Amino acid sequence: MDHRVNAPVLDVSPLGFPWMTDDPFLFCVHHDDAYPVGNDRFGPAASLTGREIGQDFAGKDGWRMYHGRAVPGFPQHPHRGFETVTIVRRGLVDHSDSLGATARYGEGDVQWLTAGRGILHSEMFPLTDPAAPNPLELFQIWLNLTAADKLAEPHFAMFWSKDLGTHTACDPAGRATRVRVIAGRVGDVTAPAPPPSSWASRPGSDVAIWTIKMDPEARFPLPRAAAGTRRTLYFFRGDAITIGGRRVASHAAVRVRADADVTLENGAIESELLVLQGKPIGEPVVQYGPFVMTTEMQIRQAIADYQRTQFGGWPWPSDEPVHARDAGHFAKYGDGRVSKPTS
């Protein structure tokens, strides 16, 4: 008898760029850049010689300009038909969009953006410290929308770091595992409500987004999910970990049975993982760059609509706007409301 049939680990694969994902997720990327001190334009106080400016993904000297020219990041670009969830662990992001919304967030904050029928936005990484390095680390996750919600009204939401809960569990030896809950629930910690058109807001979707940090040699039983849920663990920092009895080296994507008992047993140094899970939407996915629809005809319509309307146009004087050095963390919505982290 093949005892692997009911094994909790379904598949192990190396992490690439971007990371592989399963329905209902479309994409996940881990940006981890060791930016130097900043200049007076909030860009790197370093030579840009040898970089393909406008398309710099090479990682020279441990950092990238991405599509930015003066400031690292992603100048204004369109999206339709899905959501972006941006989890900033270190550093800052300056956001602006065609709804008239703008924000600065980071250091544990999360932005959840429903592109729906169409939005333009920019995501710039201002290097605000002129005297010390400006490290940046973030995850950006693309979550699909159902066919019924592809053309929903765009929606911009901020989850401030202080409003996100962490479930802490200690094993019998007192070694801690800390689970930060961005979507879903762990123990008595529930994430803020997702946007109204999100698949994550549908009853029974079982969507969860967690980051897990484990002490050396800590043990943690993953809570079971519903049958039919897909769950992937991204082991991105550490040396080795045992997942459901299978030893895994760092920088691996591990698909597990979500409704099985799966225990994490950490190795000799602190480890970190990202968990993405959810019931699959189970609809066709047709993608053309930043547009994700269910048919080729809808993709052609998305391109035509973007060319005709620019999804409302770009209300900012620059394609890569940034805020003042002392702006602090804030979000200003298209209707004029302003949100700031609670003290």
C-alpha positions as CSV (number, residue, x, y, z in Angstrom):
1,M,0.0,0.0,0.0
2,D,1.2,3.5,-0.8
3,H,1.0,5.4,2.4
4,R,1.7,8.7,0.6
5,V,-1.9,8.8,-0.7
6,N,-3.2,10.4,2.4
7,A,0.0,12.3,3.4
8,P,-0.7,15.8,4.5
9,V,2.0,17.3,2.2
10,L,0.8,17.3,-1.4
11,D,3.7,19.0,-3.2
12,V,7.0,20.8,-2.5
13,S,8.5,23.2,-5.1
14,P,11.3,25.8,-5.0
15,L,10.3,29.5,-4.6
16,G,10.7,31.4,-7.8
17,F,9.9,35.0,-8.8
18,P,7.0,35.4,-8.6
19,W,5.7,32.5,-6.4
20,M,3.3,29.9,-7.7
21,T,-0.3,30.2,-6.4
22,D,-3.5,28.2,-6.6
23,D,-7.1,29.3,-7.3
24,P,-8.4,31.6,-5.8
25,F,-5.0,33.4,-5.8
26,L,-3.4,34.5,-9.0
27,F,0.0,35.7,-8.1
28,C,2.3,36.4,-5.1
29,V,5.6,38.2,-5.1
30,H,8.1,38.8,-2.2
31,H,10.0,42.1,-2.6
32,D,13.0,42.3,-0.3
33,D,15.4,45.2,-1.1
34,A,18.3,46.5,0.9
35,Y,18.0,50.1,-0.2
36,P,20.8,52.5,0.7
37,V,20.4,56.0,2.2
38,G,18.0,58.2,0.4
39,N,18.7,61.4,-1.6
40,D,16.7,64.6,-1.6
41,R,14.2,63.1,-4.1
42,F,13.6,60.0,-1.9
43,G,15.5,57.8,-4.4
44,P,18.8,55.9,-3.6
45,A,21.8,58.0,-2.9
46,A,23.9,55.8,-5.2
47,S,24.8,55.5,-8.8
48,L,22.2,54.1,-11.1
49,T,24.8,53.3,-13.7
50,G,24.4,49.7,-15.1
51,R,20.7,49.5,-14.3
52,E,18.0,49.2,-16.9
53,I,16.0,52.1,-15.6
54,G,12.3,51.7,-16.1
55,Q,12.7,47.9,-16.0
56,D,15.2,47.2,-13.3
57,F,14.6,43.8,-11.7
58,A,18.2,42.4,-11.7
59,G,18.8,43.0,-8.0
60,K,22.2,44.7,-8.4
61,D,23.7,45.5,-5.0
62,G,20.7,43.9,-3.3
63,W,18.0,46.3,-4.5
64,R,15.9,47.2,-7.6
65,M,14.4,50.3,-9.1
66,Y,11.6,48.2,-10.6
67,H,9.8,50.6,-13.0
68,G,10.7,53.7,-11.1
69,R,13.1,56.2,-12.5
70,A,14.0,58.5,-9.6
71,V,12.2,56.6,-6.8
72,P,12.0,52.8,-6.7
73,G,8.6,51.3,-7.3
74,F,5.7,51.0,-9.8
75,P,4.5,54.3,-11.4
76,Q,0.8,54.5,-12.5
77,H,-0.5,51.4,-14.2
78,P,-4.0,49.9,-14.7
79,H,-5.7,46.9,-13.2
80,R,-9.1,45.2,-13.8
81,G,-10.8,42.1,-12.6
82,F,-9.0,41.1,-9.4
83,E,-7.7,42.4,-6.0
84,T,-4.2,43.3,-4.7
85,V,-3.3,42.7,-1.0
86,T,0.0,44.4,-0.1
87,I,1.6,43.4,3.2
88,V,4.5,45.8,4.0
89,R,6.8,44.3,6.7
90,R,9.6,46.9,6.5
91,G,9.8,50.3,4.7
92,L,7.2,52.5,3.2
93,V,4.8,52.6,0.2
94,D,3.3,55.8,-1.2
95,H,0.0,55.0,-2.9
96,S,-2.0,57.1,-5.3
97,D,-4.9,56.1,-7.6
98,S,-7.5,57.2,-10.1
99,L,-10.2,57.3,-7.4
100,G,-8.4,60.3,-5.9
101,A,-7.2,58.2,-3.0
102,T,-3.7,58.5,-1.7
103,A,-1.8,57.0,1.2
104,R,1.5,56.3,2.9
105,Y,1.7,53.0,4.8
106,G,4.3,50.5,5.9
107,E,6.0,48.8,8.9
108,G,3.3,46.2,9.2
109,D,0.4,48.0,7.5
110,V,-1.7,46.2,4.8
111,Q,-3.5,47.7,1.8
112,W,-6.4,45.8,0.2
113,L,-7.4,47.1,-3.2
114,T,-10.4,45.8,-5.3
115,A,-9.6,46.8,-8.9
116,G,-13.0,45.7,-10.1
117,R,-14.1,47.4,-13.3
118,G,-10.8,49.3,-13.5
119,I,-8.4,51.5,-11.6
120,L,-5.0,53.2,-12.1
121,H,-2.6,53.2,-9.2
122,S,1.0,53.8,-8.4
123,E,3.1,52.2,-5.7
124,M,6.3,54.0,-4.9
125,F,8.9,53.1,-2.3
126,P,10.2,56.4,-0.9
127,L,13.6,56.2,0.8
128,T,13.0,58.8,3.5
129,D,16.0,58.3,5.6
130,P,19.0,60.4,4.3
131,A,21.4,59.1,7.0
132,A,20.8,55.3,7.2
133,P,19.8,52.4,5.0
134,N,16.1,52.2,3.9
135,P,15.3,48.4,3.8
136,L,12.0,47.4,2.2
137,E,10.2,44.1,2.5
138,L,6.6,43.4,1.3
139,F,4.3,40.8,-0.2
140,Q,1.9,41.6,-2.9
141,I,-0.8,39.0,-3.4
142,W,-3.3,39.0,-6.3
143,L,-6.7,37.5,-5.3
144,N,-9.2,36.7,-8.1
145,L,-12.7,38.1,-8.3
146,T,-15.7,36.0,-9.3
147,A,-17.2,36.6,-12.8
148,A,-20.1,38.3,-11.1
149,D,-17.7,40.8,-9.4
150,K,-15.2,41.4,-12.2
151,L,-16.8,44.8,-12.9
152,A,-17.6,45.8,-9.3
153,E,-16.9,49.3,-8.1
154,P,-13.2,49.8,-7.2
155,H,-12.6,49.8,-3.4
156,F,-9.5,51.0,-1.5
157,A,-9.0,49.9,2.2
158,M,-6.2,50.2,4.7
159,F,-5.6,47.8,7.6
160,W,-3.2,49.6,10.0
161,S,-0.7,47.4,11.7
162,K,-2.1,48.2,15.2
163,D,-5.6,47.0,14.0
164,L,-4.2,43.5,12.9
165,G,-4.1,40.8,15.5
166,T,-1.5,38.2,16.2
167,H,-2.3,34.7,17.6
168,T,0.5,33.5,19.9
169,A,0.8,29.8,20.8
170,C,3.5,28.2,22.9
171,D,4.4,24.5,22.7
172,P,4.9,22.4,25.9
173,A,8.5,23.6,26.0
174,G,7.5,27.3,25.9
175,R,8.7,28.0,22.4
176,A,6.4,30.5,20.6
177,T,4.7,30.6,17.2
178,R,3.2,33.9,16.3
179,V,0.5,34.0,13.5
180,R,-0.4,37.4,12.1
181,V,-3.9,37.3,10.7
182,I,-4.5,39.5,7.6
183,A,-7.5,37.5,6.4
184,G,-9.5,34.7,8.1
185,R,-9.2,33.6,11.7
186,V,-6.8,31.8,14.0
187,G,-7.9,30.9,17.5
188,D,-9.6,34.0,19.0
189,V,-8.0,36.4,16.4
190,T,-10.1,37.5,13.5
191,A,-8.9,39.7,10.7
192,P,-10.7,42.9,9.7
193,A,-13.5,42.5,7.2
194,P,-12.3,42.3,3.6
195,P,-13.8,44.6,0.9
196,P,-17.4,43.9,0.1
197,S,-16.9,42.4,-3.4
198,S,-14.0,40.2,-2.4
199,W,-14.1,36.5,-2.7
200,A,-12.8,36.6,0.9
201,S,-16.1,38.2,1.9
202,R,-18.2,35.3,0.6
203,P,-19.5,32.9,3.2
204,G,-17.7,29.6,2.9
205,S,-14.8,30.9,0.8
206,D,-12.4,30.0,3.7
207,V,-9.9,32.6,2.5
208,A,-7.0,33.1,4.9
209,I,-3.8,35.1,4.6
210,W,-1.4,34.6,7.5
211,T,2.3,35.2,8.3
212,I,3.9,32.8,10.7
213,K,7.1,33.4,12.8
214,M,8.4,30.4,14.8
215,D,11.0,30.3,17.6
216,P,13.9,27.8,17.1
217,E,12.5,24.2,17.5
218,A,9.0,25.5,18.1
219,R,6.1,23.2,17.3
220,F,2.7,24.4,16.0
221,P,-0.4,22.5,14.8
222,L,-2.0,24.3,11.9
223,P,-5.7,24.7,12.5
224,R,-7.8,22.6,10.1
225,A,-9.6,24.2,7.2
226,A,-12.8,23.1,5.5
227,A,-12.8,20.2,3.0
228,G,-12.1,21.5,-0.5
229,T,-9.9,24.4,0.7
230,R,-6.5,24.8,-0.9
231,R,-3.6,25.8,1.3
232,T,0.0,26.6,0.5
233,L,2.8,27.4,2.9
234,Y,5.6,29.6,1.6
235,F,8.8,28.9,3.7
236,F,10.8,32.0,2.9
237,R,13.1,32.6,5.9
238,G,14.9,30.1,8.0
239,D,17.0,27.0,7.5
240,A,14.8,23.9,7.7
241,I,11.4,23.0,9.0
242,T,9.4,19.8,9.2
243,I,5.8,20.1,7.8
244,G,3.5,17.2,8.4
245,G,6.4,14.9,9.0
246,R,8.3,16.0,5.9
247,R,11.6,17.9,6.3
248,V,11.7,21.0,4.0
249,A,14.6,23.3,3.3
250,S,14.1,27.1,3.1
251,H,12.7,28.8,0.1
252,A,10.0,26.3,-0.8
253,A,6.3,26.4,-1.5
254,V,4.6,23.5,0.3
255,R,1.0,22.5,-0.7
256,V,-0.7,20.7,2.1
257,R,-4.1,19.1,2.7
258,A,-6.0,21.9,4.4
259,D,-8.4,19.6,6.2
260,A,-5.7,17.3,7.6
261,D,-3.7,17.5,10.8
262,V,-0.5,19.2,9.9
263,T,2.1,20.1,12.6
264,L,5.0,22.5,11.9
265,E,8.2,21.6,13.7
266,N,10.9,24.3,13.3
267,G,14.6,23.8,12.9
268,A,17.5,25.3,14.8
269,I,16.9,29.0,13.8
270,E,13.8,31.3,13.7
271,S,11.6,30.6,10.6
272,E,9.0,32.5,8.8
273,L,6.2,31.4,6.5
274,L,3.4,33.0,4.5
275,V,0.1,31.0,4.3
276,L,-2.4,31.4,1.5
277,Q,-5.6,29.4,1.5
278,G,-9.1,29.5,0.1
279,K,-11.8,27.6,-1.6
280,P,-11.2,27.8,-5.4
281,I,-13.5,30.0,-7.4
282,G,-13.4,27.4,-10.2
283,E,-14.0,29.8,-13.1
284,P,-11.9,30.3,-16.3
285,V,-9.0,32.7,-15.9
286,V,-7.9,34.7,-18.9
287,Q,-5.1,37.1,-18.1
288,Y,-3.4,39.8,-20.2
289,G,-0.9,41.7,-18.1
290,P,-2.8,43.7,-15.5
291,F,-6.2,42.5,-16.7
292,V,-7.8,39.3,-15.4
293,M,-11.1,38.2,-16.8
294,T,-12.9,35.0,-17.8
295,T,-13.0,35.3,-21.6
296,E,-10.8,36.6,-24.4
297,M,-13.6,39.0,-25.4
298,Q,-13.7,40.5,-21.9
299,I,-9.9,41.1,-22.2
300,R,-10.4,42.9,-25.5
301,Q,-13.1,45.0,-23.9
302,A,-10.8,45.8,-20.9
303,I,-8.1,47.0,-23.3
304,A,-10.6,49.1,-25.2
305,D,-12.1,50.6,-22.1
306,Y,-8.7,51.5,-20.7
307,Q,-7.7,53.2,-24.0
308,R,-11.0,55.1,-24.1
309,T,-11.4,56.1,-20.5
310,Q,-8.1,55.6,-18.7
311,F,-10.3,54.2,-15.9
312,G,-11.2,57.6,-14.8
313,G,-7.9,59.3,-15.6
314,W,-4.9,60.2,-13.6
315,P,-5.5,63.1,-11.2
316,W,-1.9,63.5,-10.0
317,P,0.8,65.8,-11.4
318,S,3.4,62.9,-11.6
319,D,3.1,59.3,-12.7
320,E,5.1,58.4,-9.6
321,P,4.0,60.7,-6.8
322,V,5.5,60.6,-3.4
323,H,4.6,62.4,-0.1
324,A,6.7,64.7,2.1
325,R,9.4,63.1,4.2
326,D,7.4,63.8,7.4
327,A,4.0,62.8,6.1
328,G,3.5,59.9,8.5
329,H,1.1,57.0,7.9
330,F,-2.2,58.1,6.5
331,A,-4.9,57.2,3.9
332,K,-7.0,59.8,2.2
333,Y,-10.0,58.3,0.4
334,G,-11.6,59.5,-2.8
335,D,-14.5,61.0,-0.9
336,G,-12.2,63.1,1.3
337,R,-12.2,60.9,4.4
338,V,-8.8,60.6,6.1
339,S,-7.7,57.6,8.1
340,K,-4.6,57.4,10.3
341,P,-3.3,54.6,12.6
342,T,-4.8,54.6,16.1
343,S,-2.4,55.6,18.9
